[in-house]
Amino acid sequence: MQIIGEKINGTRKRVAQAIAERDADFIKSLALRQVEAGSAWLDVNAGTPPDREPDDLVWLIETIQPVIDIPLCLDSANLKALQTAVEVVDKTPLINSISGEPERLKGVLPLIAKHDCQVIALAMDEKKIPETSERRLEIIGRVLAETRAAGVPDEHVYCDPLALTLATNADSAVVAFQTMHAIKKHFPAVHLTIGLSNISFGLPARKYVNRTFLTLAMQAGLDSAILDPLDRDMQAAILATELVLGRDEHCLNYVRASRAGAFDEKGQKA
Amino acid sequence: MQIIGEKINGTRKRVAQAIAERDADFIKSLALRQVEAGSAWLDVNAGTPPDREPDDLVWLIETIQPVIDIPLCLDSANLKALQTAVEVVDKTPLINSISGEPERLKGVLPLIAKHDCQVIALAMDEKKIPETSERRLEIIGRVLAETRAAGVPDEHVYCDPLALTLATNADSAVVAFQTMHAIKKHFPAVHLTIGLSNISFGLPARKYVNRTFLTLAMQAGLDSAILDPLDRDMQAAILATELVLGRDEHCLNYVRASRAGAFDEKGQKA
């Protein structure tokens, strides 16, 4: 499981403040802690109005880059911000995101192809998220036709089946799992990713829902996720799921993580 | 998910002491708490030497029965103890267990058929547990040929695919899931159950392994399990898994359990 660390996001109040005040220490520390927690990418979302976003995104990138050794995930709906950001990154970034929306594809795909980026592809269409896995697969099929035509290899595409909250649709997780199975069946080379926390929006005791959804999604083939890498409970769920699914030979990672204090002490008792 | 409450087991020191001292209050309280936590059956295992086991089992049953309103799961390898116990139970019990062992089947099956009991069938043979799901399915097939011949309907059989510890075999959970899928495919009317805690024997941070295994086993069709119903973490995993798998309409059980304090407060934050 590859983690896309989600914490540097300007829609979060404390991060917005740090961006406004150019508080580099806060941002650097948030970046470092996520890297130390095992992130494969750091998501960077300025979350500021379109006219300020390019500058803010560049400031974030130039603040973070000197202290980390992993690539960034550039998270923006703003083509200009992405174009500016791609020019200042040290490592080839993951782009978050494209969808079946033609305008968006037309704008972002050339950038992705030119810089050989990886990209997250959402199973939605002009802001509409289909209810069934068949329709979501259809959209992913259309997006992949476009990425292939642009010269982006399937291995660079991270498909997000989309998880709506269970609070309004009891089948929402099941549809996400079905979509994952369908995508992997039809497009075996692509990756699967997901923005994890939507699934529990509006529900109480969200962490139990999130970690359970993650476990079942990993079984369905999820190989990366946008989540909070500083959430010990989530990290414990990933380690335990890899162990149970037979992906942790001789239990080495699990036992090592336990010795390093990754689990709550209460966990030591069965 | 139907829970078989596991706590009244004489192989546990405190329970052994209560049995030896005929401490009815302790046993009654342990029974009541498990019922209040939502058990569908209470497992009763005297765990004493064969000559004492019938008396001890009858004492346990007669102590527990007046204070509970659910059936018992009679857990004994001792035919005489089972024969004696079946005569004193108020409600038709679940018998724990039979396997592919011919001697055991010959002894216990007539009892099960005569009293219309439900029964747990282990996917093992004369104390040997096959490594592959194919061989485990084969054993379950042989056991079901015998239960059918004895007049026991498939719906009364709870098949346990067996979970060996991941500490010695990284594929142990995966083999259990494969066995579950195979059993449900070939024998759709039977139930699936499991003794949960074996999976993490010898590992650190066992609760994370147990709850993750439970989540994935429920996805594979598990509809009951022998576990500690007083373990809040396990109950939270069951509630969250039923929610995520779309088996909790309008999230009613989950939200209700949250209001009743079923989750750790920490869980309220996503």
Chai-1 contact restraints between the chains, C-beta under 6 A:
chainA,res_idxA,chainB,res_idxB,connection_type,confidence,min_distance_angstrom,max_distance_angstrom,comment,restraint_id
A,L166,B,L243,contact,1.0,0.0,6.0,A-B,restraint_1
A,A170,B,G246,contact,1.0,0.0,6.0,A-B,restraint_2
A,A170,B,E249,contact,1.0,0.0,6.0,A-B,restraint_3
A,D171,B,G246,contact,1.0,0.0,6.0,A-B,restraint_4
A,A173,B,V244,contact,1.0,0.0,6.0,A-B,restraint_5
A,V174,B,G246,contact,1.0,0.0,6.0,A-B,restraint_6
A,S197,B,A270,contact,1.0,0.0,6.0,A-B,restraint_7
A,P204,B,S258,contact,1.0,0.0,6.0,A-B,restraint_8
A,A205,B,S258,contact,1.0,0.0,6.0,A-B,restraint_9
A,A205,B,F263,contact,1.0,0.0,6.0,A-B,restraint_10
A,A205,B,G267,contact,1.0,0.0,6.0,A-B,restraint_11
A,R206,B,A270,contact,1.0,0.0,6.0,A-B,restraint_12
A,K207,B,G267,contact,1.0,0.0,6.0,A-B,restraint_13
A,Y208,B,A236,contact,1.0,0.0,6.0,A-B,restraint_14
A,Y208,B,A240,contact,1.0,0.0,6.0,A-B,restraint_15
A,Y208,B,G267,contact,1.0,0.0,6.0,A-B,restraint_16
A,V209,B,A240,contact,1.0,0.0,6.0,A-B,restraint_17
A,T212,B,T215,contact,1.0,0.0,6.0,A-B,restraint_18
A,T212,B,A240,contact,1.0,0.0,6.0,A-B,restraint_19
A,T212,B,T241,contact,1.0,0.0,6.0,A-B,restraint_20
A,T212,B,V244,contact,1.0,0.0,6.0,A-B,restraint_21
A,F213,B,V244,contact,1.0,0.0,6.0,A-B,restraint_22
A,T215,B,T212,contact,1.0,0.0,6.0,A-B,restraint_23
A,T215,B,T215,contact,1.0,0.0,6.0,A-B,restraint_24
A,L216,B,Q219,contact,1.0,0.0,6.0,A-B,restraint_25
A,L216,B,V244,contact,1.0,0.0,6.0,A-B,restraint_26
A,Q219,B,L216,contact,1.0,0.0,6.0,A-B,restraint_27
A,A236,B,Y208,contact,1.0,0.0,6.0,A-B,restraint_28
A,A240,B,Y208,contact,1.0,0.0,6.0,A-B,restraint_29
A,A240,B,V209,contact,1.0,0.0,6.0,A-B,restraint_30
A,A240,B,T212,contact,1.0,0.0,6.0,A-B,restraint_31
A,T241,B,T212,contact,1.0,0.0,6.0,A-B,restraint_32
A,L243,B,L166,contact,1.0,0.0,6.0,A-B,restraint_33
A,V244,B,A173,contact,1.0,0.0,6.0,A-B,restraint_34
A,V244,B,T212,contact,1.0,0.0,6.0,A-B,restraint_35
A,V244,B,F213,contact,1.0,0.0,6.0,A-B,restraint_36
A,V244,B,L216,contact,1.0,0.0,6.0,A-B,restraint_37
A,G246,B,A170,contact,1.0,0.0,6.0,A-B,restraint_38
A,G246,B,D171,contact,1.0,0.0,6.0,A-B,restraint_39
A,G246,B,V174,contact,1.0,0.0,6.0,A-B,restraint_40
A,E249,B,A170,contact,1.0,0.0,6.0,A-B,restraint_41
A,S258,B,P204,contact,1.0,0.0,6.0,A-B,restraint_42
A,S258,B,A205,contact,1.0,0.0,6.0,A-B,restraint_43
A,F263,B,A205,contact,1.0,0.0,6.0,A-B,restraint_44
A,G267,B,A205,contact,1.0,0.0,6.0,A-B,restraint_45
A,G267,B,K207,contact,1.0,0.0,6.0,A-B,restraint_46
A,G267,B,Y208,contact,1.0,0.0,6.0,A-B,restraint_47
A,A270,B,S197,contact,1.0,0.0,6.0,A-B,restraint_48
A,A270,B,R206,contact,1.0,0.0,6.0,A-B,restraint_49
